[in-house]
Amino acid sequence: MDTLLQLMESYGYVAMFIAMVLENANIPIPSEVVLGFAGFLISQNIFDFWTTLIVACAAGVVGSVISYWLGSYGGRPLLLKYGKYIFFNEKKFNMAETMFNKYGGAAVLICRCLPGVRTFISFPAGVARYPFGKFVIYTIIGTIPWTWLLVWAGSILGSHWKDLIQYNHIFLIALVVLCVLIAAAFFWKRSRRKLAK
């Protein structure tokens, strides 16, 4: 991880973008480290908050789309052949697939906020050939809270940004509450639009 942090210090937003693309494409790079450190750089006036948020969210969507297309074109055989190299095993896939089959697009939205499955939900969505446009919309909505919270927390913690890793369960609870509220508001508005028609 030290190498990654050095790259972010040297190459700025470009290094952060690449790291977040890889993380969302199922490469095991902890977003708590990348975004927490980005928050620290904001506190040092090296990064700008809104630029960081936009770049990180864009990277999350790009990485998710890559994972979606891998699922769409490679499917389960690709997972079984190469998943072990990125710690994406069949157990994680089955958990994400069960969530997706049960909740569809809502699973993409909600799981994007949950550690452990947030980066893996895109693959089963691709395997199921879930409508790409809807997938991207749900991914964008689900990516923003996670990214915003970690970047903001890192910027507030400053030199203590590594506390994000040590106390991530507290941030997880806050994030889950935030995601539930966003998802509830989203589906409430959607149901009202349907009733109005």
ZADO-1210 file (C-alpha; in nm, 4 decimals, padded with zeros to 6 digits):
<atoms>
<atom x="00.0000" y="00.0000" z="00.0000" code="MET" pos="1"/>
<atom x="00.2926" y="00.2380" z="00.0617" code="ASP" pos="2"/>
<atom x="00.3761" y="00.2242" z="-00.3080" code="THR" pos="3"/>
<atom x="00.0190" y="00.3169" z="-00.3971" code="LEU" pos="4"/>
<atom x="00.0246" y="00.6135" z="-00.1596" code="LEU" pos="5"/>
<atom x="00.3553" y="00.7297" z="-00.3044" code="GLN" pos="6"/>
<atom x="00.2064" y="00.7083" z="-00.6539" code="LEU" pos="7"/>
<atom x="-00.0894" y="00.9192" z="-00.5434" code="MET" pos="8"/>
<atom x="00.1473" y="01.1792" z="-00.3997" code="GLU" pos="9"/>
<atom x="00.3504" y="01.1830" z="-00.7220" code="SER" pos="10"/>
<atom x="00.0790" y="01.1487" z="-00.9876" code="TYR" pos="11"/>
<atom x="-00.2238" y="01.2849" z="-00.8041" code="GLY" pos="12"/>
<atom x="-00.5691" y="01.2318" z="-00.9468" code="TYR" pos="13"/>
<atom x="-00.4426" y="01.0033" z="-01.2255" code="VAL" pos="14"/>
<atom x="-00.3041" y="00.7511" z="-00.9757" code="ALA" pos="15"/>
<atom x="-00.6209" y="00.7718" z="-00.7663" code="MET" pos="16"/>
<atom x="-00.8389" y="00.7205" z="-01.0747" code="PHE" pos="17"/>
<atom x="-00.6459" y="00.4101" z="-01.1834" code="ILE" pos="18"/>
<atom x="-00.6505" y="00.2647" z="-00.8302" code="ALA" pos="19"/>
<atom x="-01.0267" y="00.3140" z="-00.7985" code="MET" pos="20"/>
<atom x="-01.0928" y="00.1689" z="-01.1452" code="VAL" pos="21"/>
<atom x="-00.8970" y="-00.1438" z="-01.0497" code="LEU" pos="22"/>
<atom x="-01.0725" y="-00.1671" z="-00.7108" code="GLU" pos="23"/>
<atom x="-01.4140" y="-00.1527" z="-00.8746" code="ASN" pos="24"/>
<atom x="-01.3064" y="-00.4040" z="-01.1374" code="ALA" pos="25"/>
<atom x="-01.2594" y="-00.6558" z="-00.8513" code="ASN" pos="26"/>
<atom x="-00.8851" y="-00.6066" z="-00.7920" code="ILE" pos="27"/>
<atom x="-00.8304" y="-00.6181" z="-00.4125" code="PRO" pos="28"/>
<atom x="-00.7310" y="-00.2568" z="-00.3435" code="ILE" pos="29"/>
<atom x="-00.9018" y="-00.1202" z="-00.0289" code="PRO" pos="30"/>
<atom x="-01.1005" y="00.1900" z="-00.1140" code="SER" pos="31"/>
<atom x="-01.0708" y="00.2946" z="00.2511" code="GLU" pos="32"/>
<atom x="-00.6972" y="00.3385" z="00.1912" code="VAL" pos="33"/>
<atom x="-00.7251" y="00.5144" z="-00.1456" code="VAL" pos="34"/>
<atom x="-01.0101" y="00.7482" z="-00.0534" code="LEU" pos="35"/>
<atom x="-00.8965" y="00.7998" z="00.3049" code="GLY" pos="36"/>
<atom x="-00.5527" y="00.9061" z="00.1843" code="PHE" pos="37"/>
<atom x="-00.7140" y="01.1261" z="-00.0816" code="ALA" pos="38"/>
<atom x="-00.9041" y="01.2923" z="00.2029" code="GLY" pos="39"/>
<atom x="-00.5765" y="01.3464" z="00.3856" code="PHE" pos="40"/>
<atom x="-00.4337" y="01.5132" z="00.0733" code="LEU" pos="41"/>
<atom x="-00.7384" y="01.7408" z="00.0722" code="ILE" pos="42"/>
<atom x="-00.6616" y="01.8402" z="00.4318" code="SER" pos="43"/>
<atom x="-00.3093" y="01.9301" z="00.3143" code="GLN" pos="44"/>
<atom x="-00.4500" y="02.1420" z="00.0277" code="ASN" pos="45"/>
<atom x="-00.2905" y="01.9087" z="-00.2279" code="ILE" pos="46"/>
<atom x="-00.6231" y="01.7713" z="-00.3567" code="PHE" pos="47"/>
<atom x="-00.9491" y="01.9592" z="-00.4007" code="ASP" pos="48"/>
<atom x="-01.2577" y="01.8026" z="-00.2379" code="PHE" pos="49"/>
<atom x="-01.4997" y="01.8256" z="-00.5313" code="TRP" pos="50"/>
<atom x="-01.2410" y="01.7270" z="-00.7913" code="THR" pos="51"/>
<atom x="-01.1475" y="01.4264" z="-00.5780" code="THR" pos="52"/>
<atom x="-01.5112" y="01.3257" z="-00.5386" code="LEU" pos="53"/>
<atom x="-01.5871" y="01.3545" z="-00.9119" code="ILE" pos="54"/>
<atom x="-01.2714" y="01.1700" z="-01.0206" code="VAL" pos="55"/>
<atom x="-01.3235" y="00.8916" z="-00.7642" code="ALA" pos="56"/>
<atom x="-01.6919" y="00.8463" z="-00.8557" code="CYS" pos="57"/>
<atom x="-01.6088" y="00.8401" z="-01.2266" code="ALA" pos="58"/>
<atom x="-01.3403" y="00.5779" z="-01.1607" code="ALA" pos="59"/>
<atom x="-01.5900" y="00.3710" z="-00.9602" code="GLY" pos="60"/>
<atom x="-01.8358" y="00.3709" z="-01.2487" code="VAL" pos="61"/>
<atom x="-01.5659" y="00.2866" z="-01.5075" code="VAL" pos="62"/>
<atom x="-01.4373" y="-00.0039" z="-01.2963" code="GLY" pos="63"/>
<atom x="-01.7920" y="-00.1307" z="-01.2409" code="SER" pos="64"/>
<atom x="-01.8629" y="-00.1205" z="-01.6142" code="VAL" pos="65"/>
<atom x="-01.5473" y="-00.3241" z="-01.6778" code="ILE" pos="66"/>
<atom x="-01.6663" y="-00.5818" z="-01.4232" code="SER" pos="67"/>
<atom x="-02.0126" y="-00.5810" z="-01.5830" code="TYR" pos="68"/>
<atom x="-01.8723" y="-00.6495" z="-01.9298" code="TRP" pos="69"/>
<atom x="-01.6433" y="-00.9232" z="-01.7950" code="LEU" pos="70"/>
<atom x="-01.9513" y="-01.0895" z="-01.6474" code="GLY" pos="71"/>
<atom x="-02.1491" y="-01.0333" z="-01.9649" code="SER" pos="72"/>
<atom x="-01.8897" y="-01.1829" z="-02.1994" code="TYR" pos="73"/>
<atom x="-01.6965" y="-01.4212" z="-01.9750" code="GLY" pos="74"/>
<atom x="-01.9613" y="-01.5348" z="-01.7277" code="GLY" pos="75"/>
<atom x="-01.9052" y="-01.7937" z="-01.4565" code="ARG" pos="76"/>
<atom x="-01.6291" y="-01.9806" z="-01.6537" code="PRO" pos="77"/>
<atom x="-01.4152" y="-01.6649" z="-01.6419" code="LEU" pos="78"/>
<atom x="-01.4741" y="-01.6380" z="-01.2667" code="LEU" pos="79"/>
<atom x="-01.3812" y="-02.0002" z="-01.2024" code="LEU" pos="80"/>
<atom x="-01.0656" y="-01.9715" z="-01.4135" code="LYS" pos="81"/>
<atom x="-00.9236" y="-01.6381" z="-01.2958" code="TYR" pos="82"/>
<atom x="-01.1220" y="-01.5327" z="-00.9876" code="GLY" pos="83"/>
<atom x="-00.8776" y="-01.6926" z="-00.7444" code="LYS" pos="84"/>
<atom x="-00.6041" y="-01.4540" z="-00.8559" code="TYR" pos="85"/>
<atom x="-00.8011" y="-01.1511" z="-00.7351" code="ILE" pos="86"/>
<atom x="-00.9654" y="-01.3191" z="-00.4321" code="PHE" pos="87"/>
<atom x="-01.3008" y="-01.3204" z="-00.6125" code="PHE" pos="88"/>
<atom x="-01.4101" y="-01.6728" z="-00.5277" code="ASN" pos="89"/>
<atom x="-01.7328" y="-01.8536" z="-00.6089" code="GLU" pos="90"/>
<atom x="-01.8655" y="-01.7961" z="-00.2563" code="LYS" pos="91"/>
<atom x="-01.8494" y="-01.4182" z="-00.3024" code="LYS" pos="92"/>
<atom x="-01.9982" y="-01.4502" z="-00.6482" code="PHE" pos="93"/>
<atom x="-02.2870" y="-01.6658" z="-00.5207" code="ASN" pos="94"/>
<atom x="-02.3584" y="-01.4131" z="-00.2436" code="MET" pos="95"/>
<atom x="-02.3645" y="-01.1257" z="-00.4936" code="ALA" pos="96"/>
<atom x="-02.5642" y="-01.3302" z="-00.7447" code="GLU" pos="97"/>
<atom x="-02.8251" y="-01.4237" z="-00.4820" code="THR" pos="98"/>
<atom x="-02.8640" y="-01.0567" z="-00.3902" code="MET" pos="99"/>
<atom x="-02.8935" y="-00.9591" z="-00.7545" code="PHE" pos="100"/>
<atom x="-03.1450" y="-01.2314" z="-00.8447" code="ASN" pos="101"/>
<atom x="-03.3596" y="-01.1395" z="-00.5461" code="LYS" pos="102"/>
<atom x="-03.3540" y="-00.7605" z="-00.5728" code="TYR" pos="103"/>
<atom x="-03.2406" y="-00.6834" z="-00.9285" code="GLY" pos="104"/>
<atom x="-03.1452" y="-00.3208" z="-00.9818" code="GLY" pos="105"/>
<atom x="-03.2014" y="-00.2409" z="-00.6144" code="ALA" pos="106"/>
<atom x="-02.9221" y="-00.4868" z="-00.5300" code="ALA" pos="107"/>
<atom x="-02.6822" y="-00.2911" z="-00.7504" code="VAL" pos="108"/>
<atom x="-02.7811" y="00.0288" z="-00.5721" code="LEU" pos="109"/>
<atom x="-02.7646" y="-00.1069" z="-00.2174" code="ILE" pos="110"/>
<atom x="-02.4617" y="-00.3348" z="-00.2582" code="CYS" pos="111"/>
<atom x="-02.2544" y="-00.0485" z="-00.3960" code="ARG" pos="112"/>
<atom x="-02.2580" y="00.0857" z="-00.0392" code="CYS" pos="113"/>
<atom x="-02.1609" y="-00.2392" z="00.1337" code="LEU" pos="114"/>
<atom x="-01.8012" y="-00.3590" z="00.1836" code="PRO" pos="115"/>
<atom x="-01.7390" y="-00.7151" z="00.0712" code="GLY" pos="116"/>
<atom x="-01.9925" y="-00.7184" z="-00.2113" code="VAL" pos="117"/>
<atom x="-01.9904" y="-00.3593" z="-00.3423" code="ARG" pos="118"/>
<atom x="-01.7335" y="-00.4288" z="-00.6134" code="THR" pos="119"/>
<atom x="-01.8604" y="-00.7805" z="-00.6878" code="PHE" pos="120"/>
<atom x="-02.2254" y="-00.7003" z="-00.7635" code="ILE" pos="121"/>
<atom x="-02.1368" y="-00.5715" z="-01.1112" code="SER" pos="122"/>
<atom x="-02.0160" y="-00.9115" z="-01.2311" code="PHE" pos="123"/>
<atom x="-02.3437" y="-01.1038" z="-01.1730" code="PRO" pos="124"/>
<atom x="-02.5326" y="-00.8071" z="-01.3177" code="ALA" pos="125"/>
<atom x="-02.3295" y="-00.8583" z="-01.6338" code="GLY" pos="126"/>
<atom x="-02.3816" y="-01.2347" z="-01.6289" code="VAL" pos="127"/>
<atom x="-02.7578" y="-01.1763" z="-01.6070" code="ALA" pos="128"/>
<atom x="-02.7347" y="-00.9174" z="-01.8900" code="ARG" pos="129"/>
<atom x="-02.9196" y="-00.6666" z="-01.6733" code="TYR" pos="130"/>
<atom x="-03.0102" y="-00.3602" z="-01.8872" code="PRO" pos="131"/>
<atom x="-02.6883" y="-00.1635" z="-01.9165" code="PHE" pos="132"/>
<atom x="-02.8452" y="00.1827" z="-01.8902" code="GLY" pos="133"/>
<atom x="-03.0220" y="00.0969" z="-01.5645" code="LYS" pos="134"/>
<atom x="-02.7057" y="-00.0668" z="-01.4325" code="PHE" pos="135"/>
<atom x="-02.5051" y="00.2510" z="-01.4897" code="VAL" pos="136"/>
<atom x="-02.7706" y="00.4708" z="-01.3264" code="ILE" pos="137"/>
<atom x="-02.7930" y="00.2495" z="-01.0162" code="TYR" pos="138"/>
<atom x="-02.4136" y="00.2265" z="-01.0006" code="THR" pos="139"/>
<atom x="-02.3744" y="00.6056" z="-01.0084" code="ILE" pos="140"/>
<atom x="-02.6354" y="00.6546" z="-00.7350" code="ILE" pos="141"/>
<atom x="-02.4806" y="00.3810" z="-00.5197" code="GLY" pos="142"/>
<atom x="-02.1214" y="00.4948" z="-00.5741" code="THR" pos="143"/>
<atom x="-02.1659" y="00.8531" z="-00.4550" code="ILE" pos="144"/>
<atom x="-02.2462" y="00.7910" z="-00.0806" code="PRO" pos="145"/>
<atom x="-01.9572" y="00.5466" z="-00.0258" code="TRP" pos="146"/>
<atom x="-01.7083" y="00.7712" z="-00.2047" code="THR" pos="147"/>
<atom x="-01.8320" y="01.0918" z="-00.0447" code="TRP" pos="148"/>
<atom x="-01.8243" y="00.9517" z="00.3088" code="LEU" pos="149"/>
<atom x="-01.4705" y="00.8116" z="00.2858" code="LEU" pos="150"/>
<atom x="-01.3273" y="01.1213" z="00.1171" code="VAL" pos="151"/>
<atom x="-01.5017" y="01.3503" z="00.3649" code="TRP" pos="152"/>
<atom x="-01.3946" y="01.1399" z="00.6652" code="ALA" pos="153"/>
<atom x="-01.0345" y="01.1319" z="00.5419" code="GLY" pos="154"/>
<atom x="-01.0336" y="01.5099" z="00.5000" code="SER" pos="155"/>
<atom x="-01.1722" y="01.5599" z="00.8529" code="ILE" pos="156"/>
<atom x="-00.9340" y="01.3092" z="01.0129" code="LEU" pos="157"/>
<atom x="-00.6322" y="01.4571" z="00.8347" code="GLY" pos="158"/>
<atom x="-00.3116" y="01.2936" z="00.9549" code="SER" pos="159"/>
<atom x="-00.5248" y="01.0386" z="01.1441" code="HIS" pos="160"/>
<atom x="-00.6890" y="00.9148" z="00.8220" code="TRP" pos="161"/>
<atom x="-00.5719" y="00.5585" z="00.8912" code="LYS" pos="162"/>
<atom x="-00.8352" y="00.5462" z="01.1658" code="ASP" pos="163"/>
<atom x="-01.0743" y="00.4831" z="00.8760" code="LEU" pos="164"/>
<atom x="-00.9216" y="00.1373" z="00.8423" code="ILE" pos="165"/>
<atom x="-00.9140" y="00.0670" z="01.2158" code="GLN" pos="166"/>
<atom x="-01.2667" y="00.1917" z="01.2870" code="TYR" pos="167"/>
<atom x="-01.4295" y="00.1190" z="00.9522" code="ASN" pos="168"/>
<atom x="-01.7202" y="-00.0628" z="01.1224" code="HIS" pos="169"/>
<atom x="-01.8433" y="00.2720" z="01.2596" code="ILE" pos="170"/>
<atom x="-01.8281" y="00.4288" z="00.9156" code="PHE" pos="171"/>
<atom x="-01.9968" y="00.1195" z="00.7748" code="LEU" pos="172"/>
<atom x="-02.2961" y="00.1683" z="01.0047" code="ILE" pos="173"/>
<atom x="-02.3193" y="00.5366" z="00.9092" code="ALA" pos="174"/>
<atom x="-02.2920" y="00.4437" z="00.5423" code="LEU" pos="175"/>
<atom x="-02.5583" y="00.1744" z="00.5599" code="VAL" pos="176"/>
<atom x="-02.7989" y="00.4210" z="00.7256" code="VAL" pos="177"/>
<atom x="-02.7190" y="00.6817" z="00.4581" code="LEU" pos="178"/>
<atom x="-02.7665" y="00.4302" z="00.1748" code="CYS" pos="179"/>
<atom x="-03.0952" y="00.3046" z="00.3150" code="VAL" pos="180"/>
<atom x="-03.2257" y="00.6614" z="00.3330" code="LEU" pos="181"/>
<atom x="-03.1130" y="00.7355" z="-00.0235" code="ILE" pos="182"/>
<atom x="-03.2580" y="00.4097" z="-00.1565" code="ALA" pos="183"/>
<atom x="-03.5875" y="00.4692" z="00.0261" code="ALA" pos="184"/>
<atom x="-03.6137" y="00.8221" z="-00.1142" code="ALA" pos="185"/>
<atom x="-03.5288" y="00.7004" z="-00.4639" code="PHE" pos="186"/>
<atom x="-03.7863" y="00.4213" z="-00.4712" code="PHE" pos="187"/>
<atom x="-04.0489" y="00.6378" z="-00.3005" code="TRP" pos="188"/>
<atom x="-04.0156" y="00.9006" z="-00.5740" code="LYS" pos="189"/>
<atom x="-04.0221" y="00.6291" z="-00.8376" code="ARG" pos="190"/>
<atom x="-04.3414" y="00.4739" z="-00.6970" code="SER" pos="191"/>
<atom x="-04.5068" y="00.8168" z="-00.6805" code="ARG" pos="192"/>
<atom x="-04.4261" y="00.8769" z="-01.0468" code="ARG" pos="193"/>
<atom x="-04.5827" y="00.5447" z="-01.1397" code="LYS" pos="194"/>
<atom x="-04.8965" y="00.6217" z="-00.9398" code="LEU" pos="195"/>
<atom x="-04.9216" y="00.9635" z="-01.1032" code="ALA" pos="196"/>
<atom x="-04.9351" y="00.8096" z="-01.4519" code="LYS" pos="197"/>
</atoms>
